[in-house]
Structure formats: structure tokens, C-alpha cells
Amino acid sequence: MAAASEEEDLHPLLVSAVKAEYLRTFVLSNLQARAAAAGSSSSLGAVLKAAVGGDADVSAFLAGSLSHRGLLARMFGDRLLVDRALSIIWGQSRWDNSDSRWVGCVDALGTADEEPIAVALVGCGAFGSVHARRILACPGLRITWLVDPSRSSAETLAAQPFWEQPPAITTELPEALADSRVGAVIVVSPPSTHYAVAAAALAAGKAVLCEKPLTLDLKEGQALSELTEAPGAPTFVLGYPRRFGIDDHKIRSSILSTLGRPLFYRDVWGVVKGHASEEIHRLNGGGGLLYENSHTLDSYNWTLGTPTEVFAVAEKFKADPTGTHAQDTYLLVIYYEGGDKVVFSSSWAAPGIGARPWQSYGRRIRPVMDIVGPQGFLHYPVEDPEFQDSYLIFAGTAEDYVEKERFPVRNDHESGVYREQFHFQECIRGRQTPLCTARDGVMVLAVIAAAHKSALSGLPEPVVLEQPREGAKKRPREEQVVPEQPREEAKKTSLQ
Ligand SMILES: NC(=O)c1ccc[n+]([C@@H]2O[C@H](COP(=O)([O-])OP(=O)(O)OC[C@H]3O[C@@H](n4cnc5c(N)ncnc54)[C@H](O)[C@@H]3O)[C@@H](O)[C@H]2O)c1
């Protein structure tokens, strides 16, 4: 933990610049609001350009093509000083340092002295472009192929200004997999394609980082999980970036250090945006649970262990023109093997009720959450003059309690993505083991399947979860057959 005096030793401007990370979205929204109030017809880009005096680095940061750390390093011309400041300021939030896999990622500077692993990025849509930008903070990985059946999507991404060397483009996955220089595949295609793409990549000997949800279907998820656990299978990491975000780590460590267990975790979400993906809407039981809230379900599992039973009620309020059956409003009670319980409610039909529209992961979509344990409790949100919303932790019981700590909401979901990418390359190089596996993805799908079954039954009883089948035991890394070079002959598997 850092002492306050350490912070005082640092250049005050540097300290405020580091803290500004959390205020970035606030500044953007303010500028927009001011332009609107002044009746300015200027675009946001023009307003920002005027505000930052056309500074190219700041503009690149605001556009998302330069990382926060990169911007600070350029501003101060001293990367070591910047890293010291970052670790002191992050250290002040006193998170639990017990998981070296995660902490290693937060402090990582990348491995510039190692030959980067060549990556094929499969899926060049909205989140594919987030992966492409975020990977710049991880010199140990370099995207060399963009794969998308829509050539124009791949071309649009390849035309972005941030590439040092624009990747090759293909509409055929086997072409990229046949490139023996490619060591890894990042799967950012729609969930219905995850199984086919990941299975082909694993068969070709490539390590895989697969976006969430693992698959749309529990059985398909089981099958993929078994492939990842086969003897000698390449590295497989499932992409739930909240496992690499500061908020979830703080919540997890507060439970361990103050709240105690078993506990009651109460959480309300009002996801207003819905999702453009028709395939997710088309599925019964899909909707909010499979898309946005699968992050949240994974986060509970990660924090609390193995879920065993689920009781759910669900309703469909929102008409949708495609006539789908996915429910939009849920209430779930999830029981965990250690005795913890989660009461989770989510709706796409009612807007979130927070007053913070600039926050992507704030009160607007998670208006309230609290955790009650035998030795203390945690509340969210609480106003904090410096950091917008905070979590507030109390030790003691309702009769007799003291404020123990408050910590600001970081909303660092996107930083979670590059930490996750860094972790992926550390796993490929054998220095870490996956923090999120296909089996974890199956567990999320099992909660969703049980919730759907419970809601359809209308019975006032929880449904027992289908637990992941034991796959063939994966051999320890040193016994694995990890090819020096990925196989020349990629298995011919069609993209579609
Ligand atoms: N981790 C997160 O926070 C997060 C956020 C958003 C999306 N995602 C996940 O990322 C994935 C993609 O989501 P998106 O929002 O970018 O969707 P999108 O629809 O914007 O993009 C998907 C892209 O994949 C392409 N595609 C379709 N079939 C393909 C195939 N067989 N092989 C390769 N490419 C194919 C499409 O042409 C499109 O360009 C989904 O799994 C989604 O759940 C994760």
C-alpha cells in the first residue's frame, strides 16, 4: 500500500493527470453539454479540438488510439515516473494483492524485448475494433490477419490510422489459420460462430482468446470446453474483461477482508440499450441475460464459486418488431455451494434510473447494488465529490457499525480488455495460467439455462444447475505437446 507522502513526492501535475483517467468521460460530457447550451452547431470533434488546442497526442487519446499510459509517457517524457505514479495511485485503493495473475497484468508494461506473437483477429465489427486498438498496449501480441466474411468490415478496420503495419485481410478463416507464423486467434465474431471458429483454431494448433458468451447454447459450450481440456490442447482464455477490472477486484477483496461469508448479494440492472444482434434476441432465454448480463453472472461465479441452483421469474414487456420470444425482464435467485446467495434483477424494459448518462458502467445501468455479510456490508452508489460515485464499506452489524472504507467506481472495463490481452500472451508463453476458462463460460450458460427453465416452469422451486462435465484432464503445461511452429496444414473449416 502506498503512503500519502509518496504521492506528495510526485510531480503534482502528474498525479492529477493520472487521476484524470477517471474524469475523462466526465470532461467529454461537459464539453458536449457546454457546446449544446451555447447553441453551438459544432461537432463534438470540433469542440474537443478547440479545447485541447489541436494537440495530436491528446486527440489520439480521446479518440481511443493512444492508451492513457502512453499519453502520460509522452507528456512527461519519463515512462518510469509515470509507472511509479500509476502504481502509487492504484495502490491507494488497497485492493487484494493475492491474485498474482491479475496484479501482474495491471503493472505490465508489455514485453517489448520478445518477438511478438502473430495474431489473427476474427470478427472486425464493433468489439473487434476495440481489441485492435487495445492490443497496441501489449507489444507481445501483433495482429497480422483480419478475418471477416464481410470484406468491407475488415477493410474499414485495416484502414484505421493506428496500425504500424496494416494486417493482411481475408474473408476465409482457413487462409489465416494456414499461416504458420500465426500463433494465436482472437475470436470476436458473433456468439453463434464462436464454436466453429475456436474449434478450427484449436485444431490448427493456435492459442485462442474467445469473446463472451462462450457460445449461445449450453451443449455447444460443453463441447468447446471439452476441446480446450483435451491433452495437449493449445491455450484457451475466455474474454470476460471484468475479471481484469479494478471494481470487481475491490468488491471481491472487500468480501474476503471485511464482509465475511456466507453473504447476500443484491444487484439491480436496468440495461437500456438492448443489443443490435438479432441472433441474441431470437433465442428464448437470450436477451439481456446472454448479452450484457453474462458479464455480471460470470462476475458472481468468479467471486462466489460454484452456483448450484437458480430460481427465476421472467417477463416480456417490450414489443419487438421481429416477433422474438426473449424475455426482457428477470429476477433470479442464485444459490452457491458455499451458502452465498445472489438476488439479481435486470430489465431491458425499464430504463436505468441513475442521473449519470456519461457513464458506460455507472448508475444508469446499475442503479443500486449492495452486499450484506455477517461481519459488514457494502453499498453502492454513494456520492463522492472527487470521484463521482463510490462504493462504501461498513464493518459491523446494523446495530453497531463503522465506515471502513470508500473506494471510487473505476468503470475501467476497456482497460480490462488490454489487461486480458496481456494475460493471454503471458498464458501462451507459459508464465500464467488462464484466469477465465471455457469451463467458466459453461457455468454462465448453465445459470442462464436453469433460469430459463425455472421461469418457464412457473414453479416456486429452484432448478438444479447442470454442472460442467469433466473433460479429459489437461496435462500440465510441461507435458503438453506445444508445437514450436503452429501446424502448416490448417484444418479446413468454413467460416459460416
Ligand atoms: N467483452 C465485452 O465487453 C464485449 C463487448 C461487446 C461485444 N462483445 C462480444 O464480441 C463479439 C462481437 O460483438 P460485436 O459487438 O463486435 O458484433 P458486431 O456485429 O459489431 O461484429 C461482428 C463481426 O463479426 C463478423 N462475422 C460474422 N460471422 C463471422 C465469422 N463466421 N467469422 C468471422 N467474422 C464473422 C461480422 O461480419 C461482423 O463484422 C460477440 O461475441 C460479443 O458478445 C464483448
The ligand as an ORCA input file, in Angstrom:
! r2SCAN-3c Opt
* xyz 0 1
  N     -16.214     -8.143    -23.688
  C     -17.052     -7.164    -23.955
  O     -17.216     -6.229    -23.198
  C     -17.808     -7.203    -25.255
  C     -18.459     -6.057    -25.709
  C     -19.113     -6.131    -26.944
  C     -19.134     -7.323    -27.666
  N     -18.514     -8.417    -27.157
  C     -18.544     -9.704    -27.892
  O     -17.787     -9.552    -29.097
  C     -18.368    -10.352    -30.122
  C     -18.665     -9.471    -31.339
  O     -19.566     -8.460    -30.940
  P     -19.692     -7.089    -31.781
  O     -20.483     -6.171    -30.933
  O     -18.350     -6.668    -32.277
  O     -20.592     -7.589    -33.003
  P     -20.652     -6.936    -34.461
  O     -21.908     -7.450    -35.044
  O     -20.425     -5.464    -34.396
  O     -19.405     -7.570    -35.244
  C     -19.291     -8.925    -35.555
  C     -18.393     -9.046    -36.785
  O     -18.138    -10.429    -36.998
  C     -18.273    -10.689    -38.391
  N     -18.599    -12.115    -38.568
  C     -19.807    -12.709    -38.731
  N     -19.631    -14.050    -38.864
  C     -18.299    -14.284    -38.784
  C     -17.489    -15.442    -38.860
  N     -18.029    -16.650    -39.023
  N     -16.153    -15.309    -38.748
  C     -15.588    -14.088    -38.599
  N     -16.301    -12.946    -38.516
  C     -17.631    -13.043    -38.596
  C     -19.361     -9.755    -38.865
  O     -19.287     -9.563    -40.277
  C     -19.030     -8.503    -38.062
  O     -18.096     -7.695    -38.742
  C     -19.601    -11.012    -29.504
  O     -19.241    -12.288    -29.051
  C     -19.940    -10.121    -28.328
  O     -20.620    -10.769    -27.276
  C     -17.827     -8.375    -25.988
*
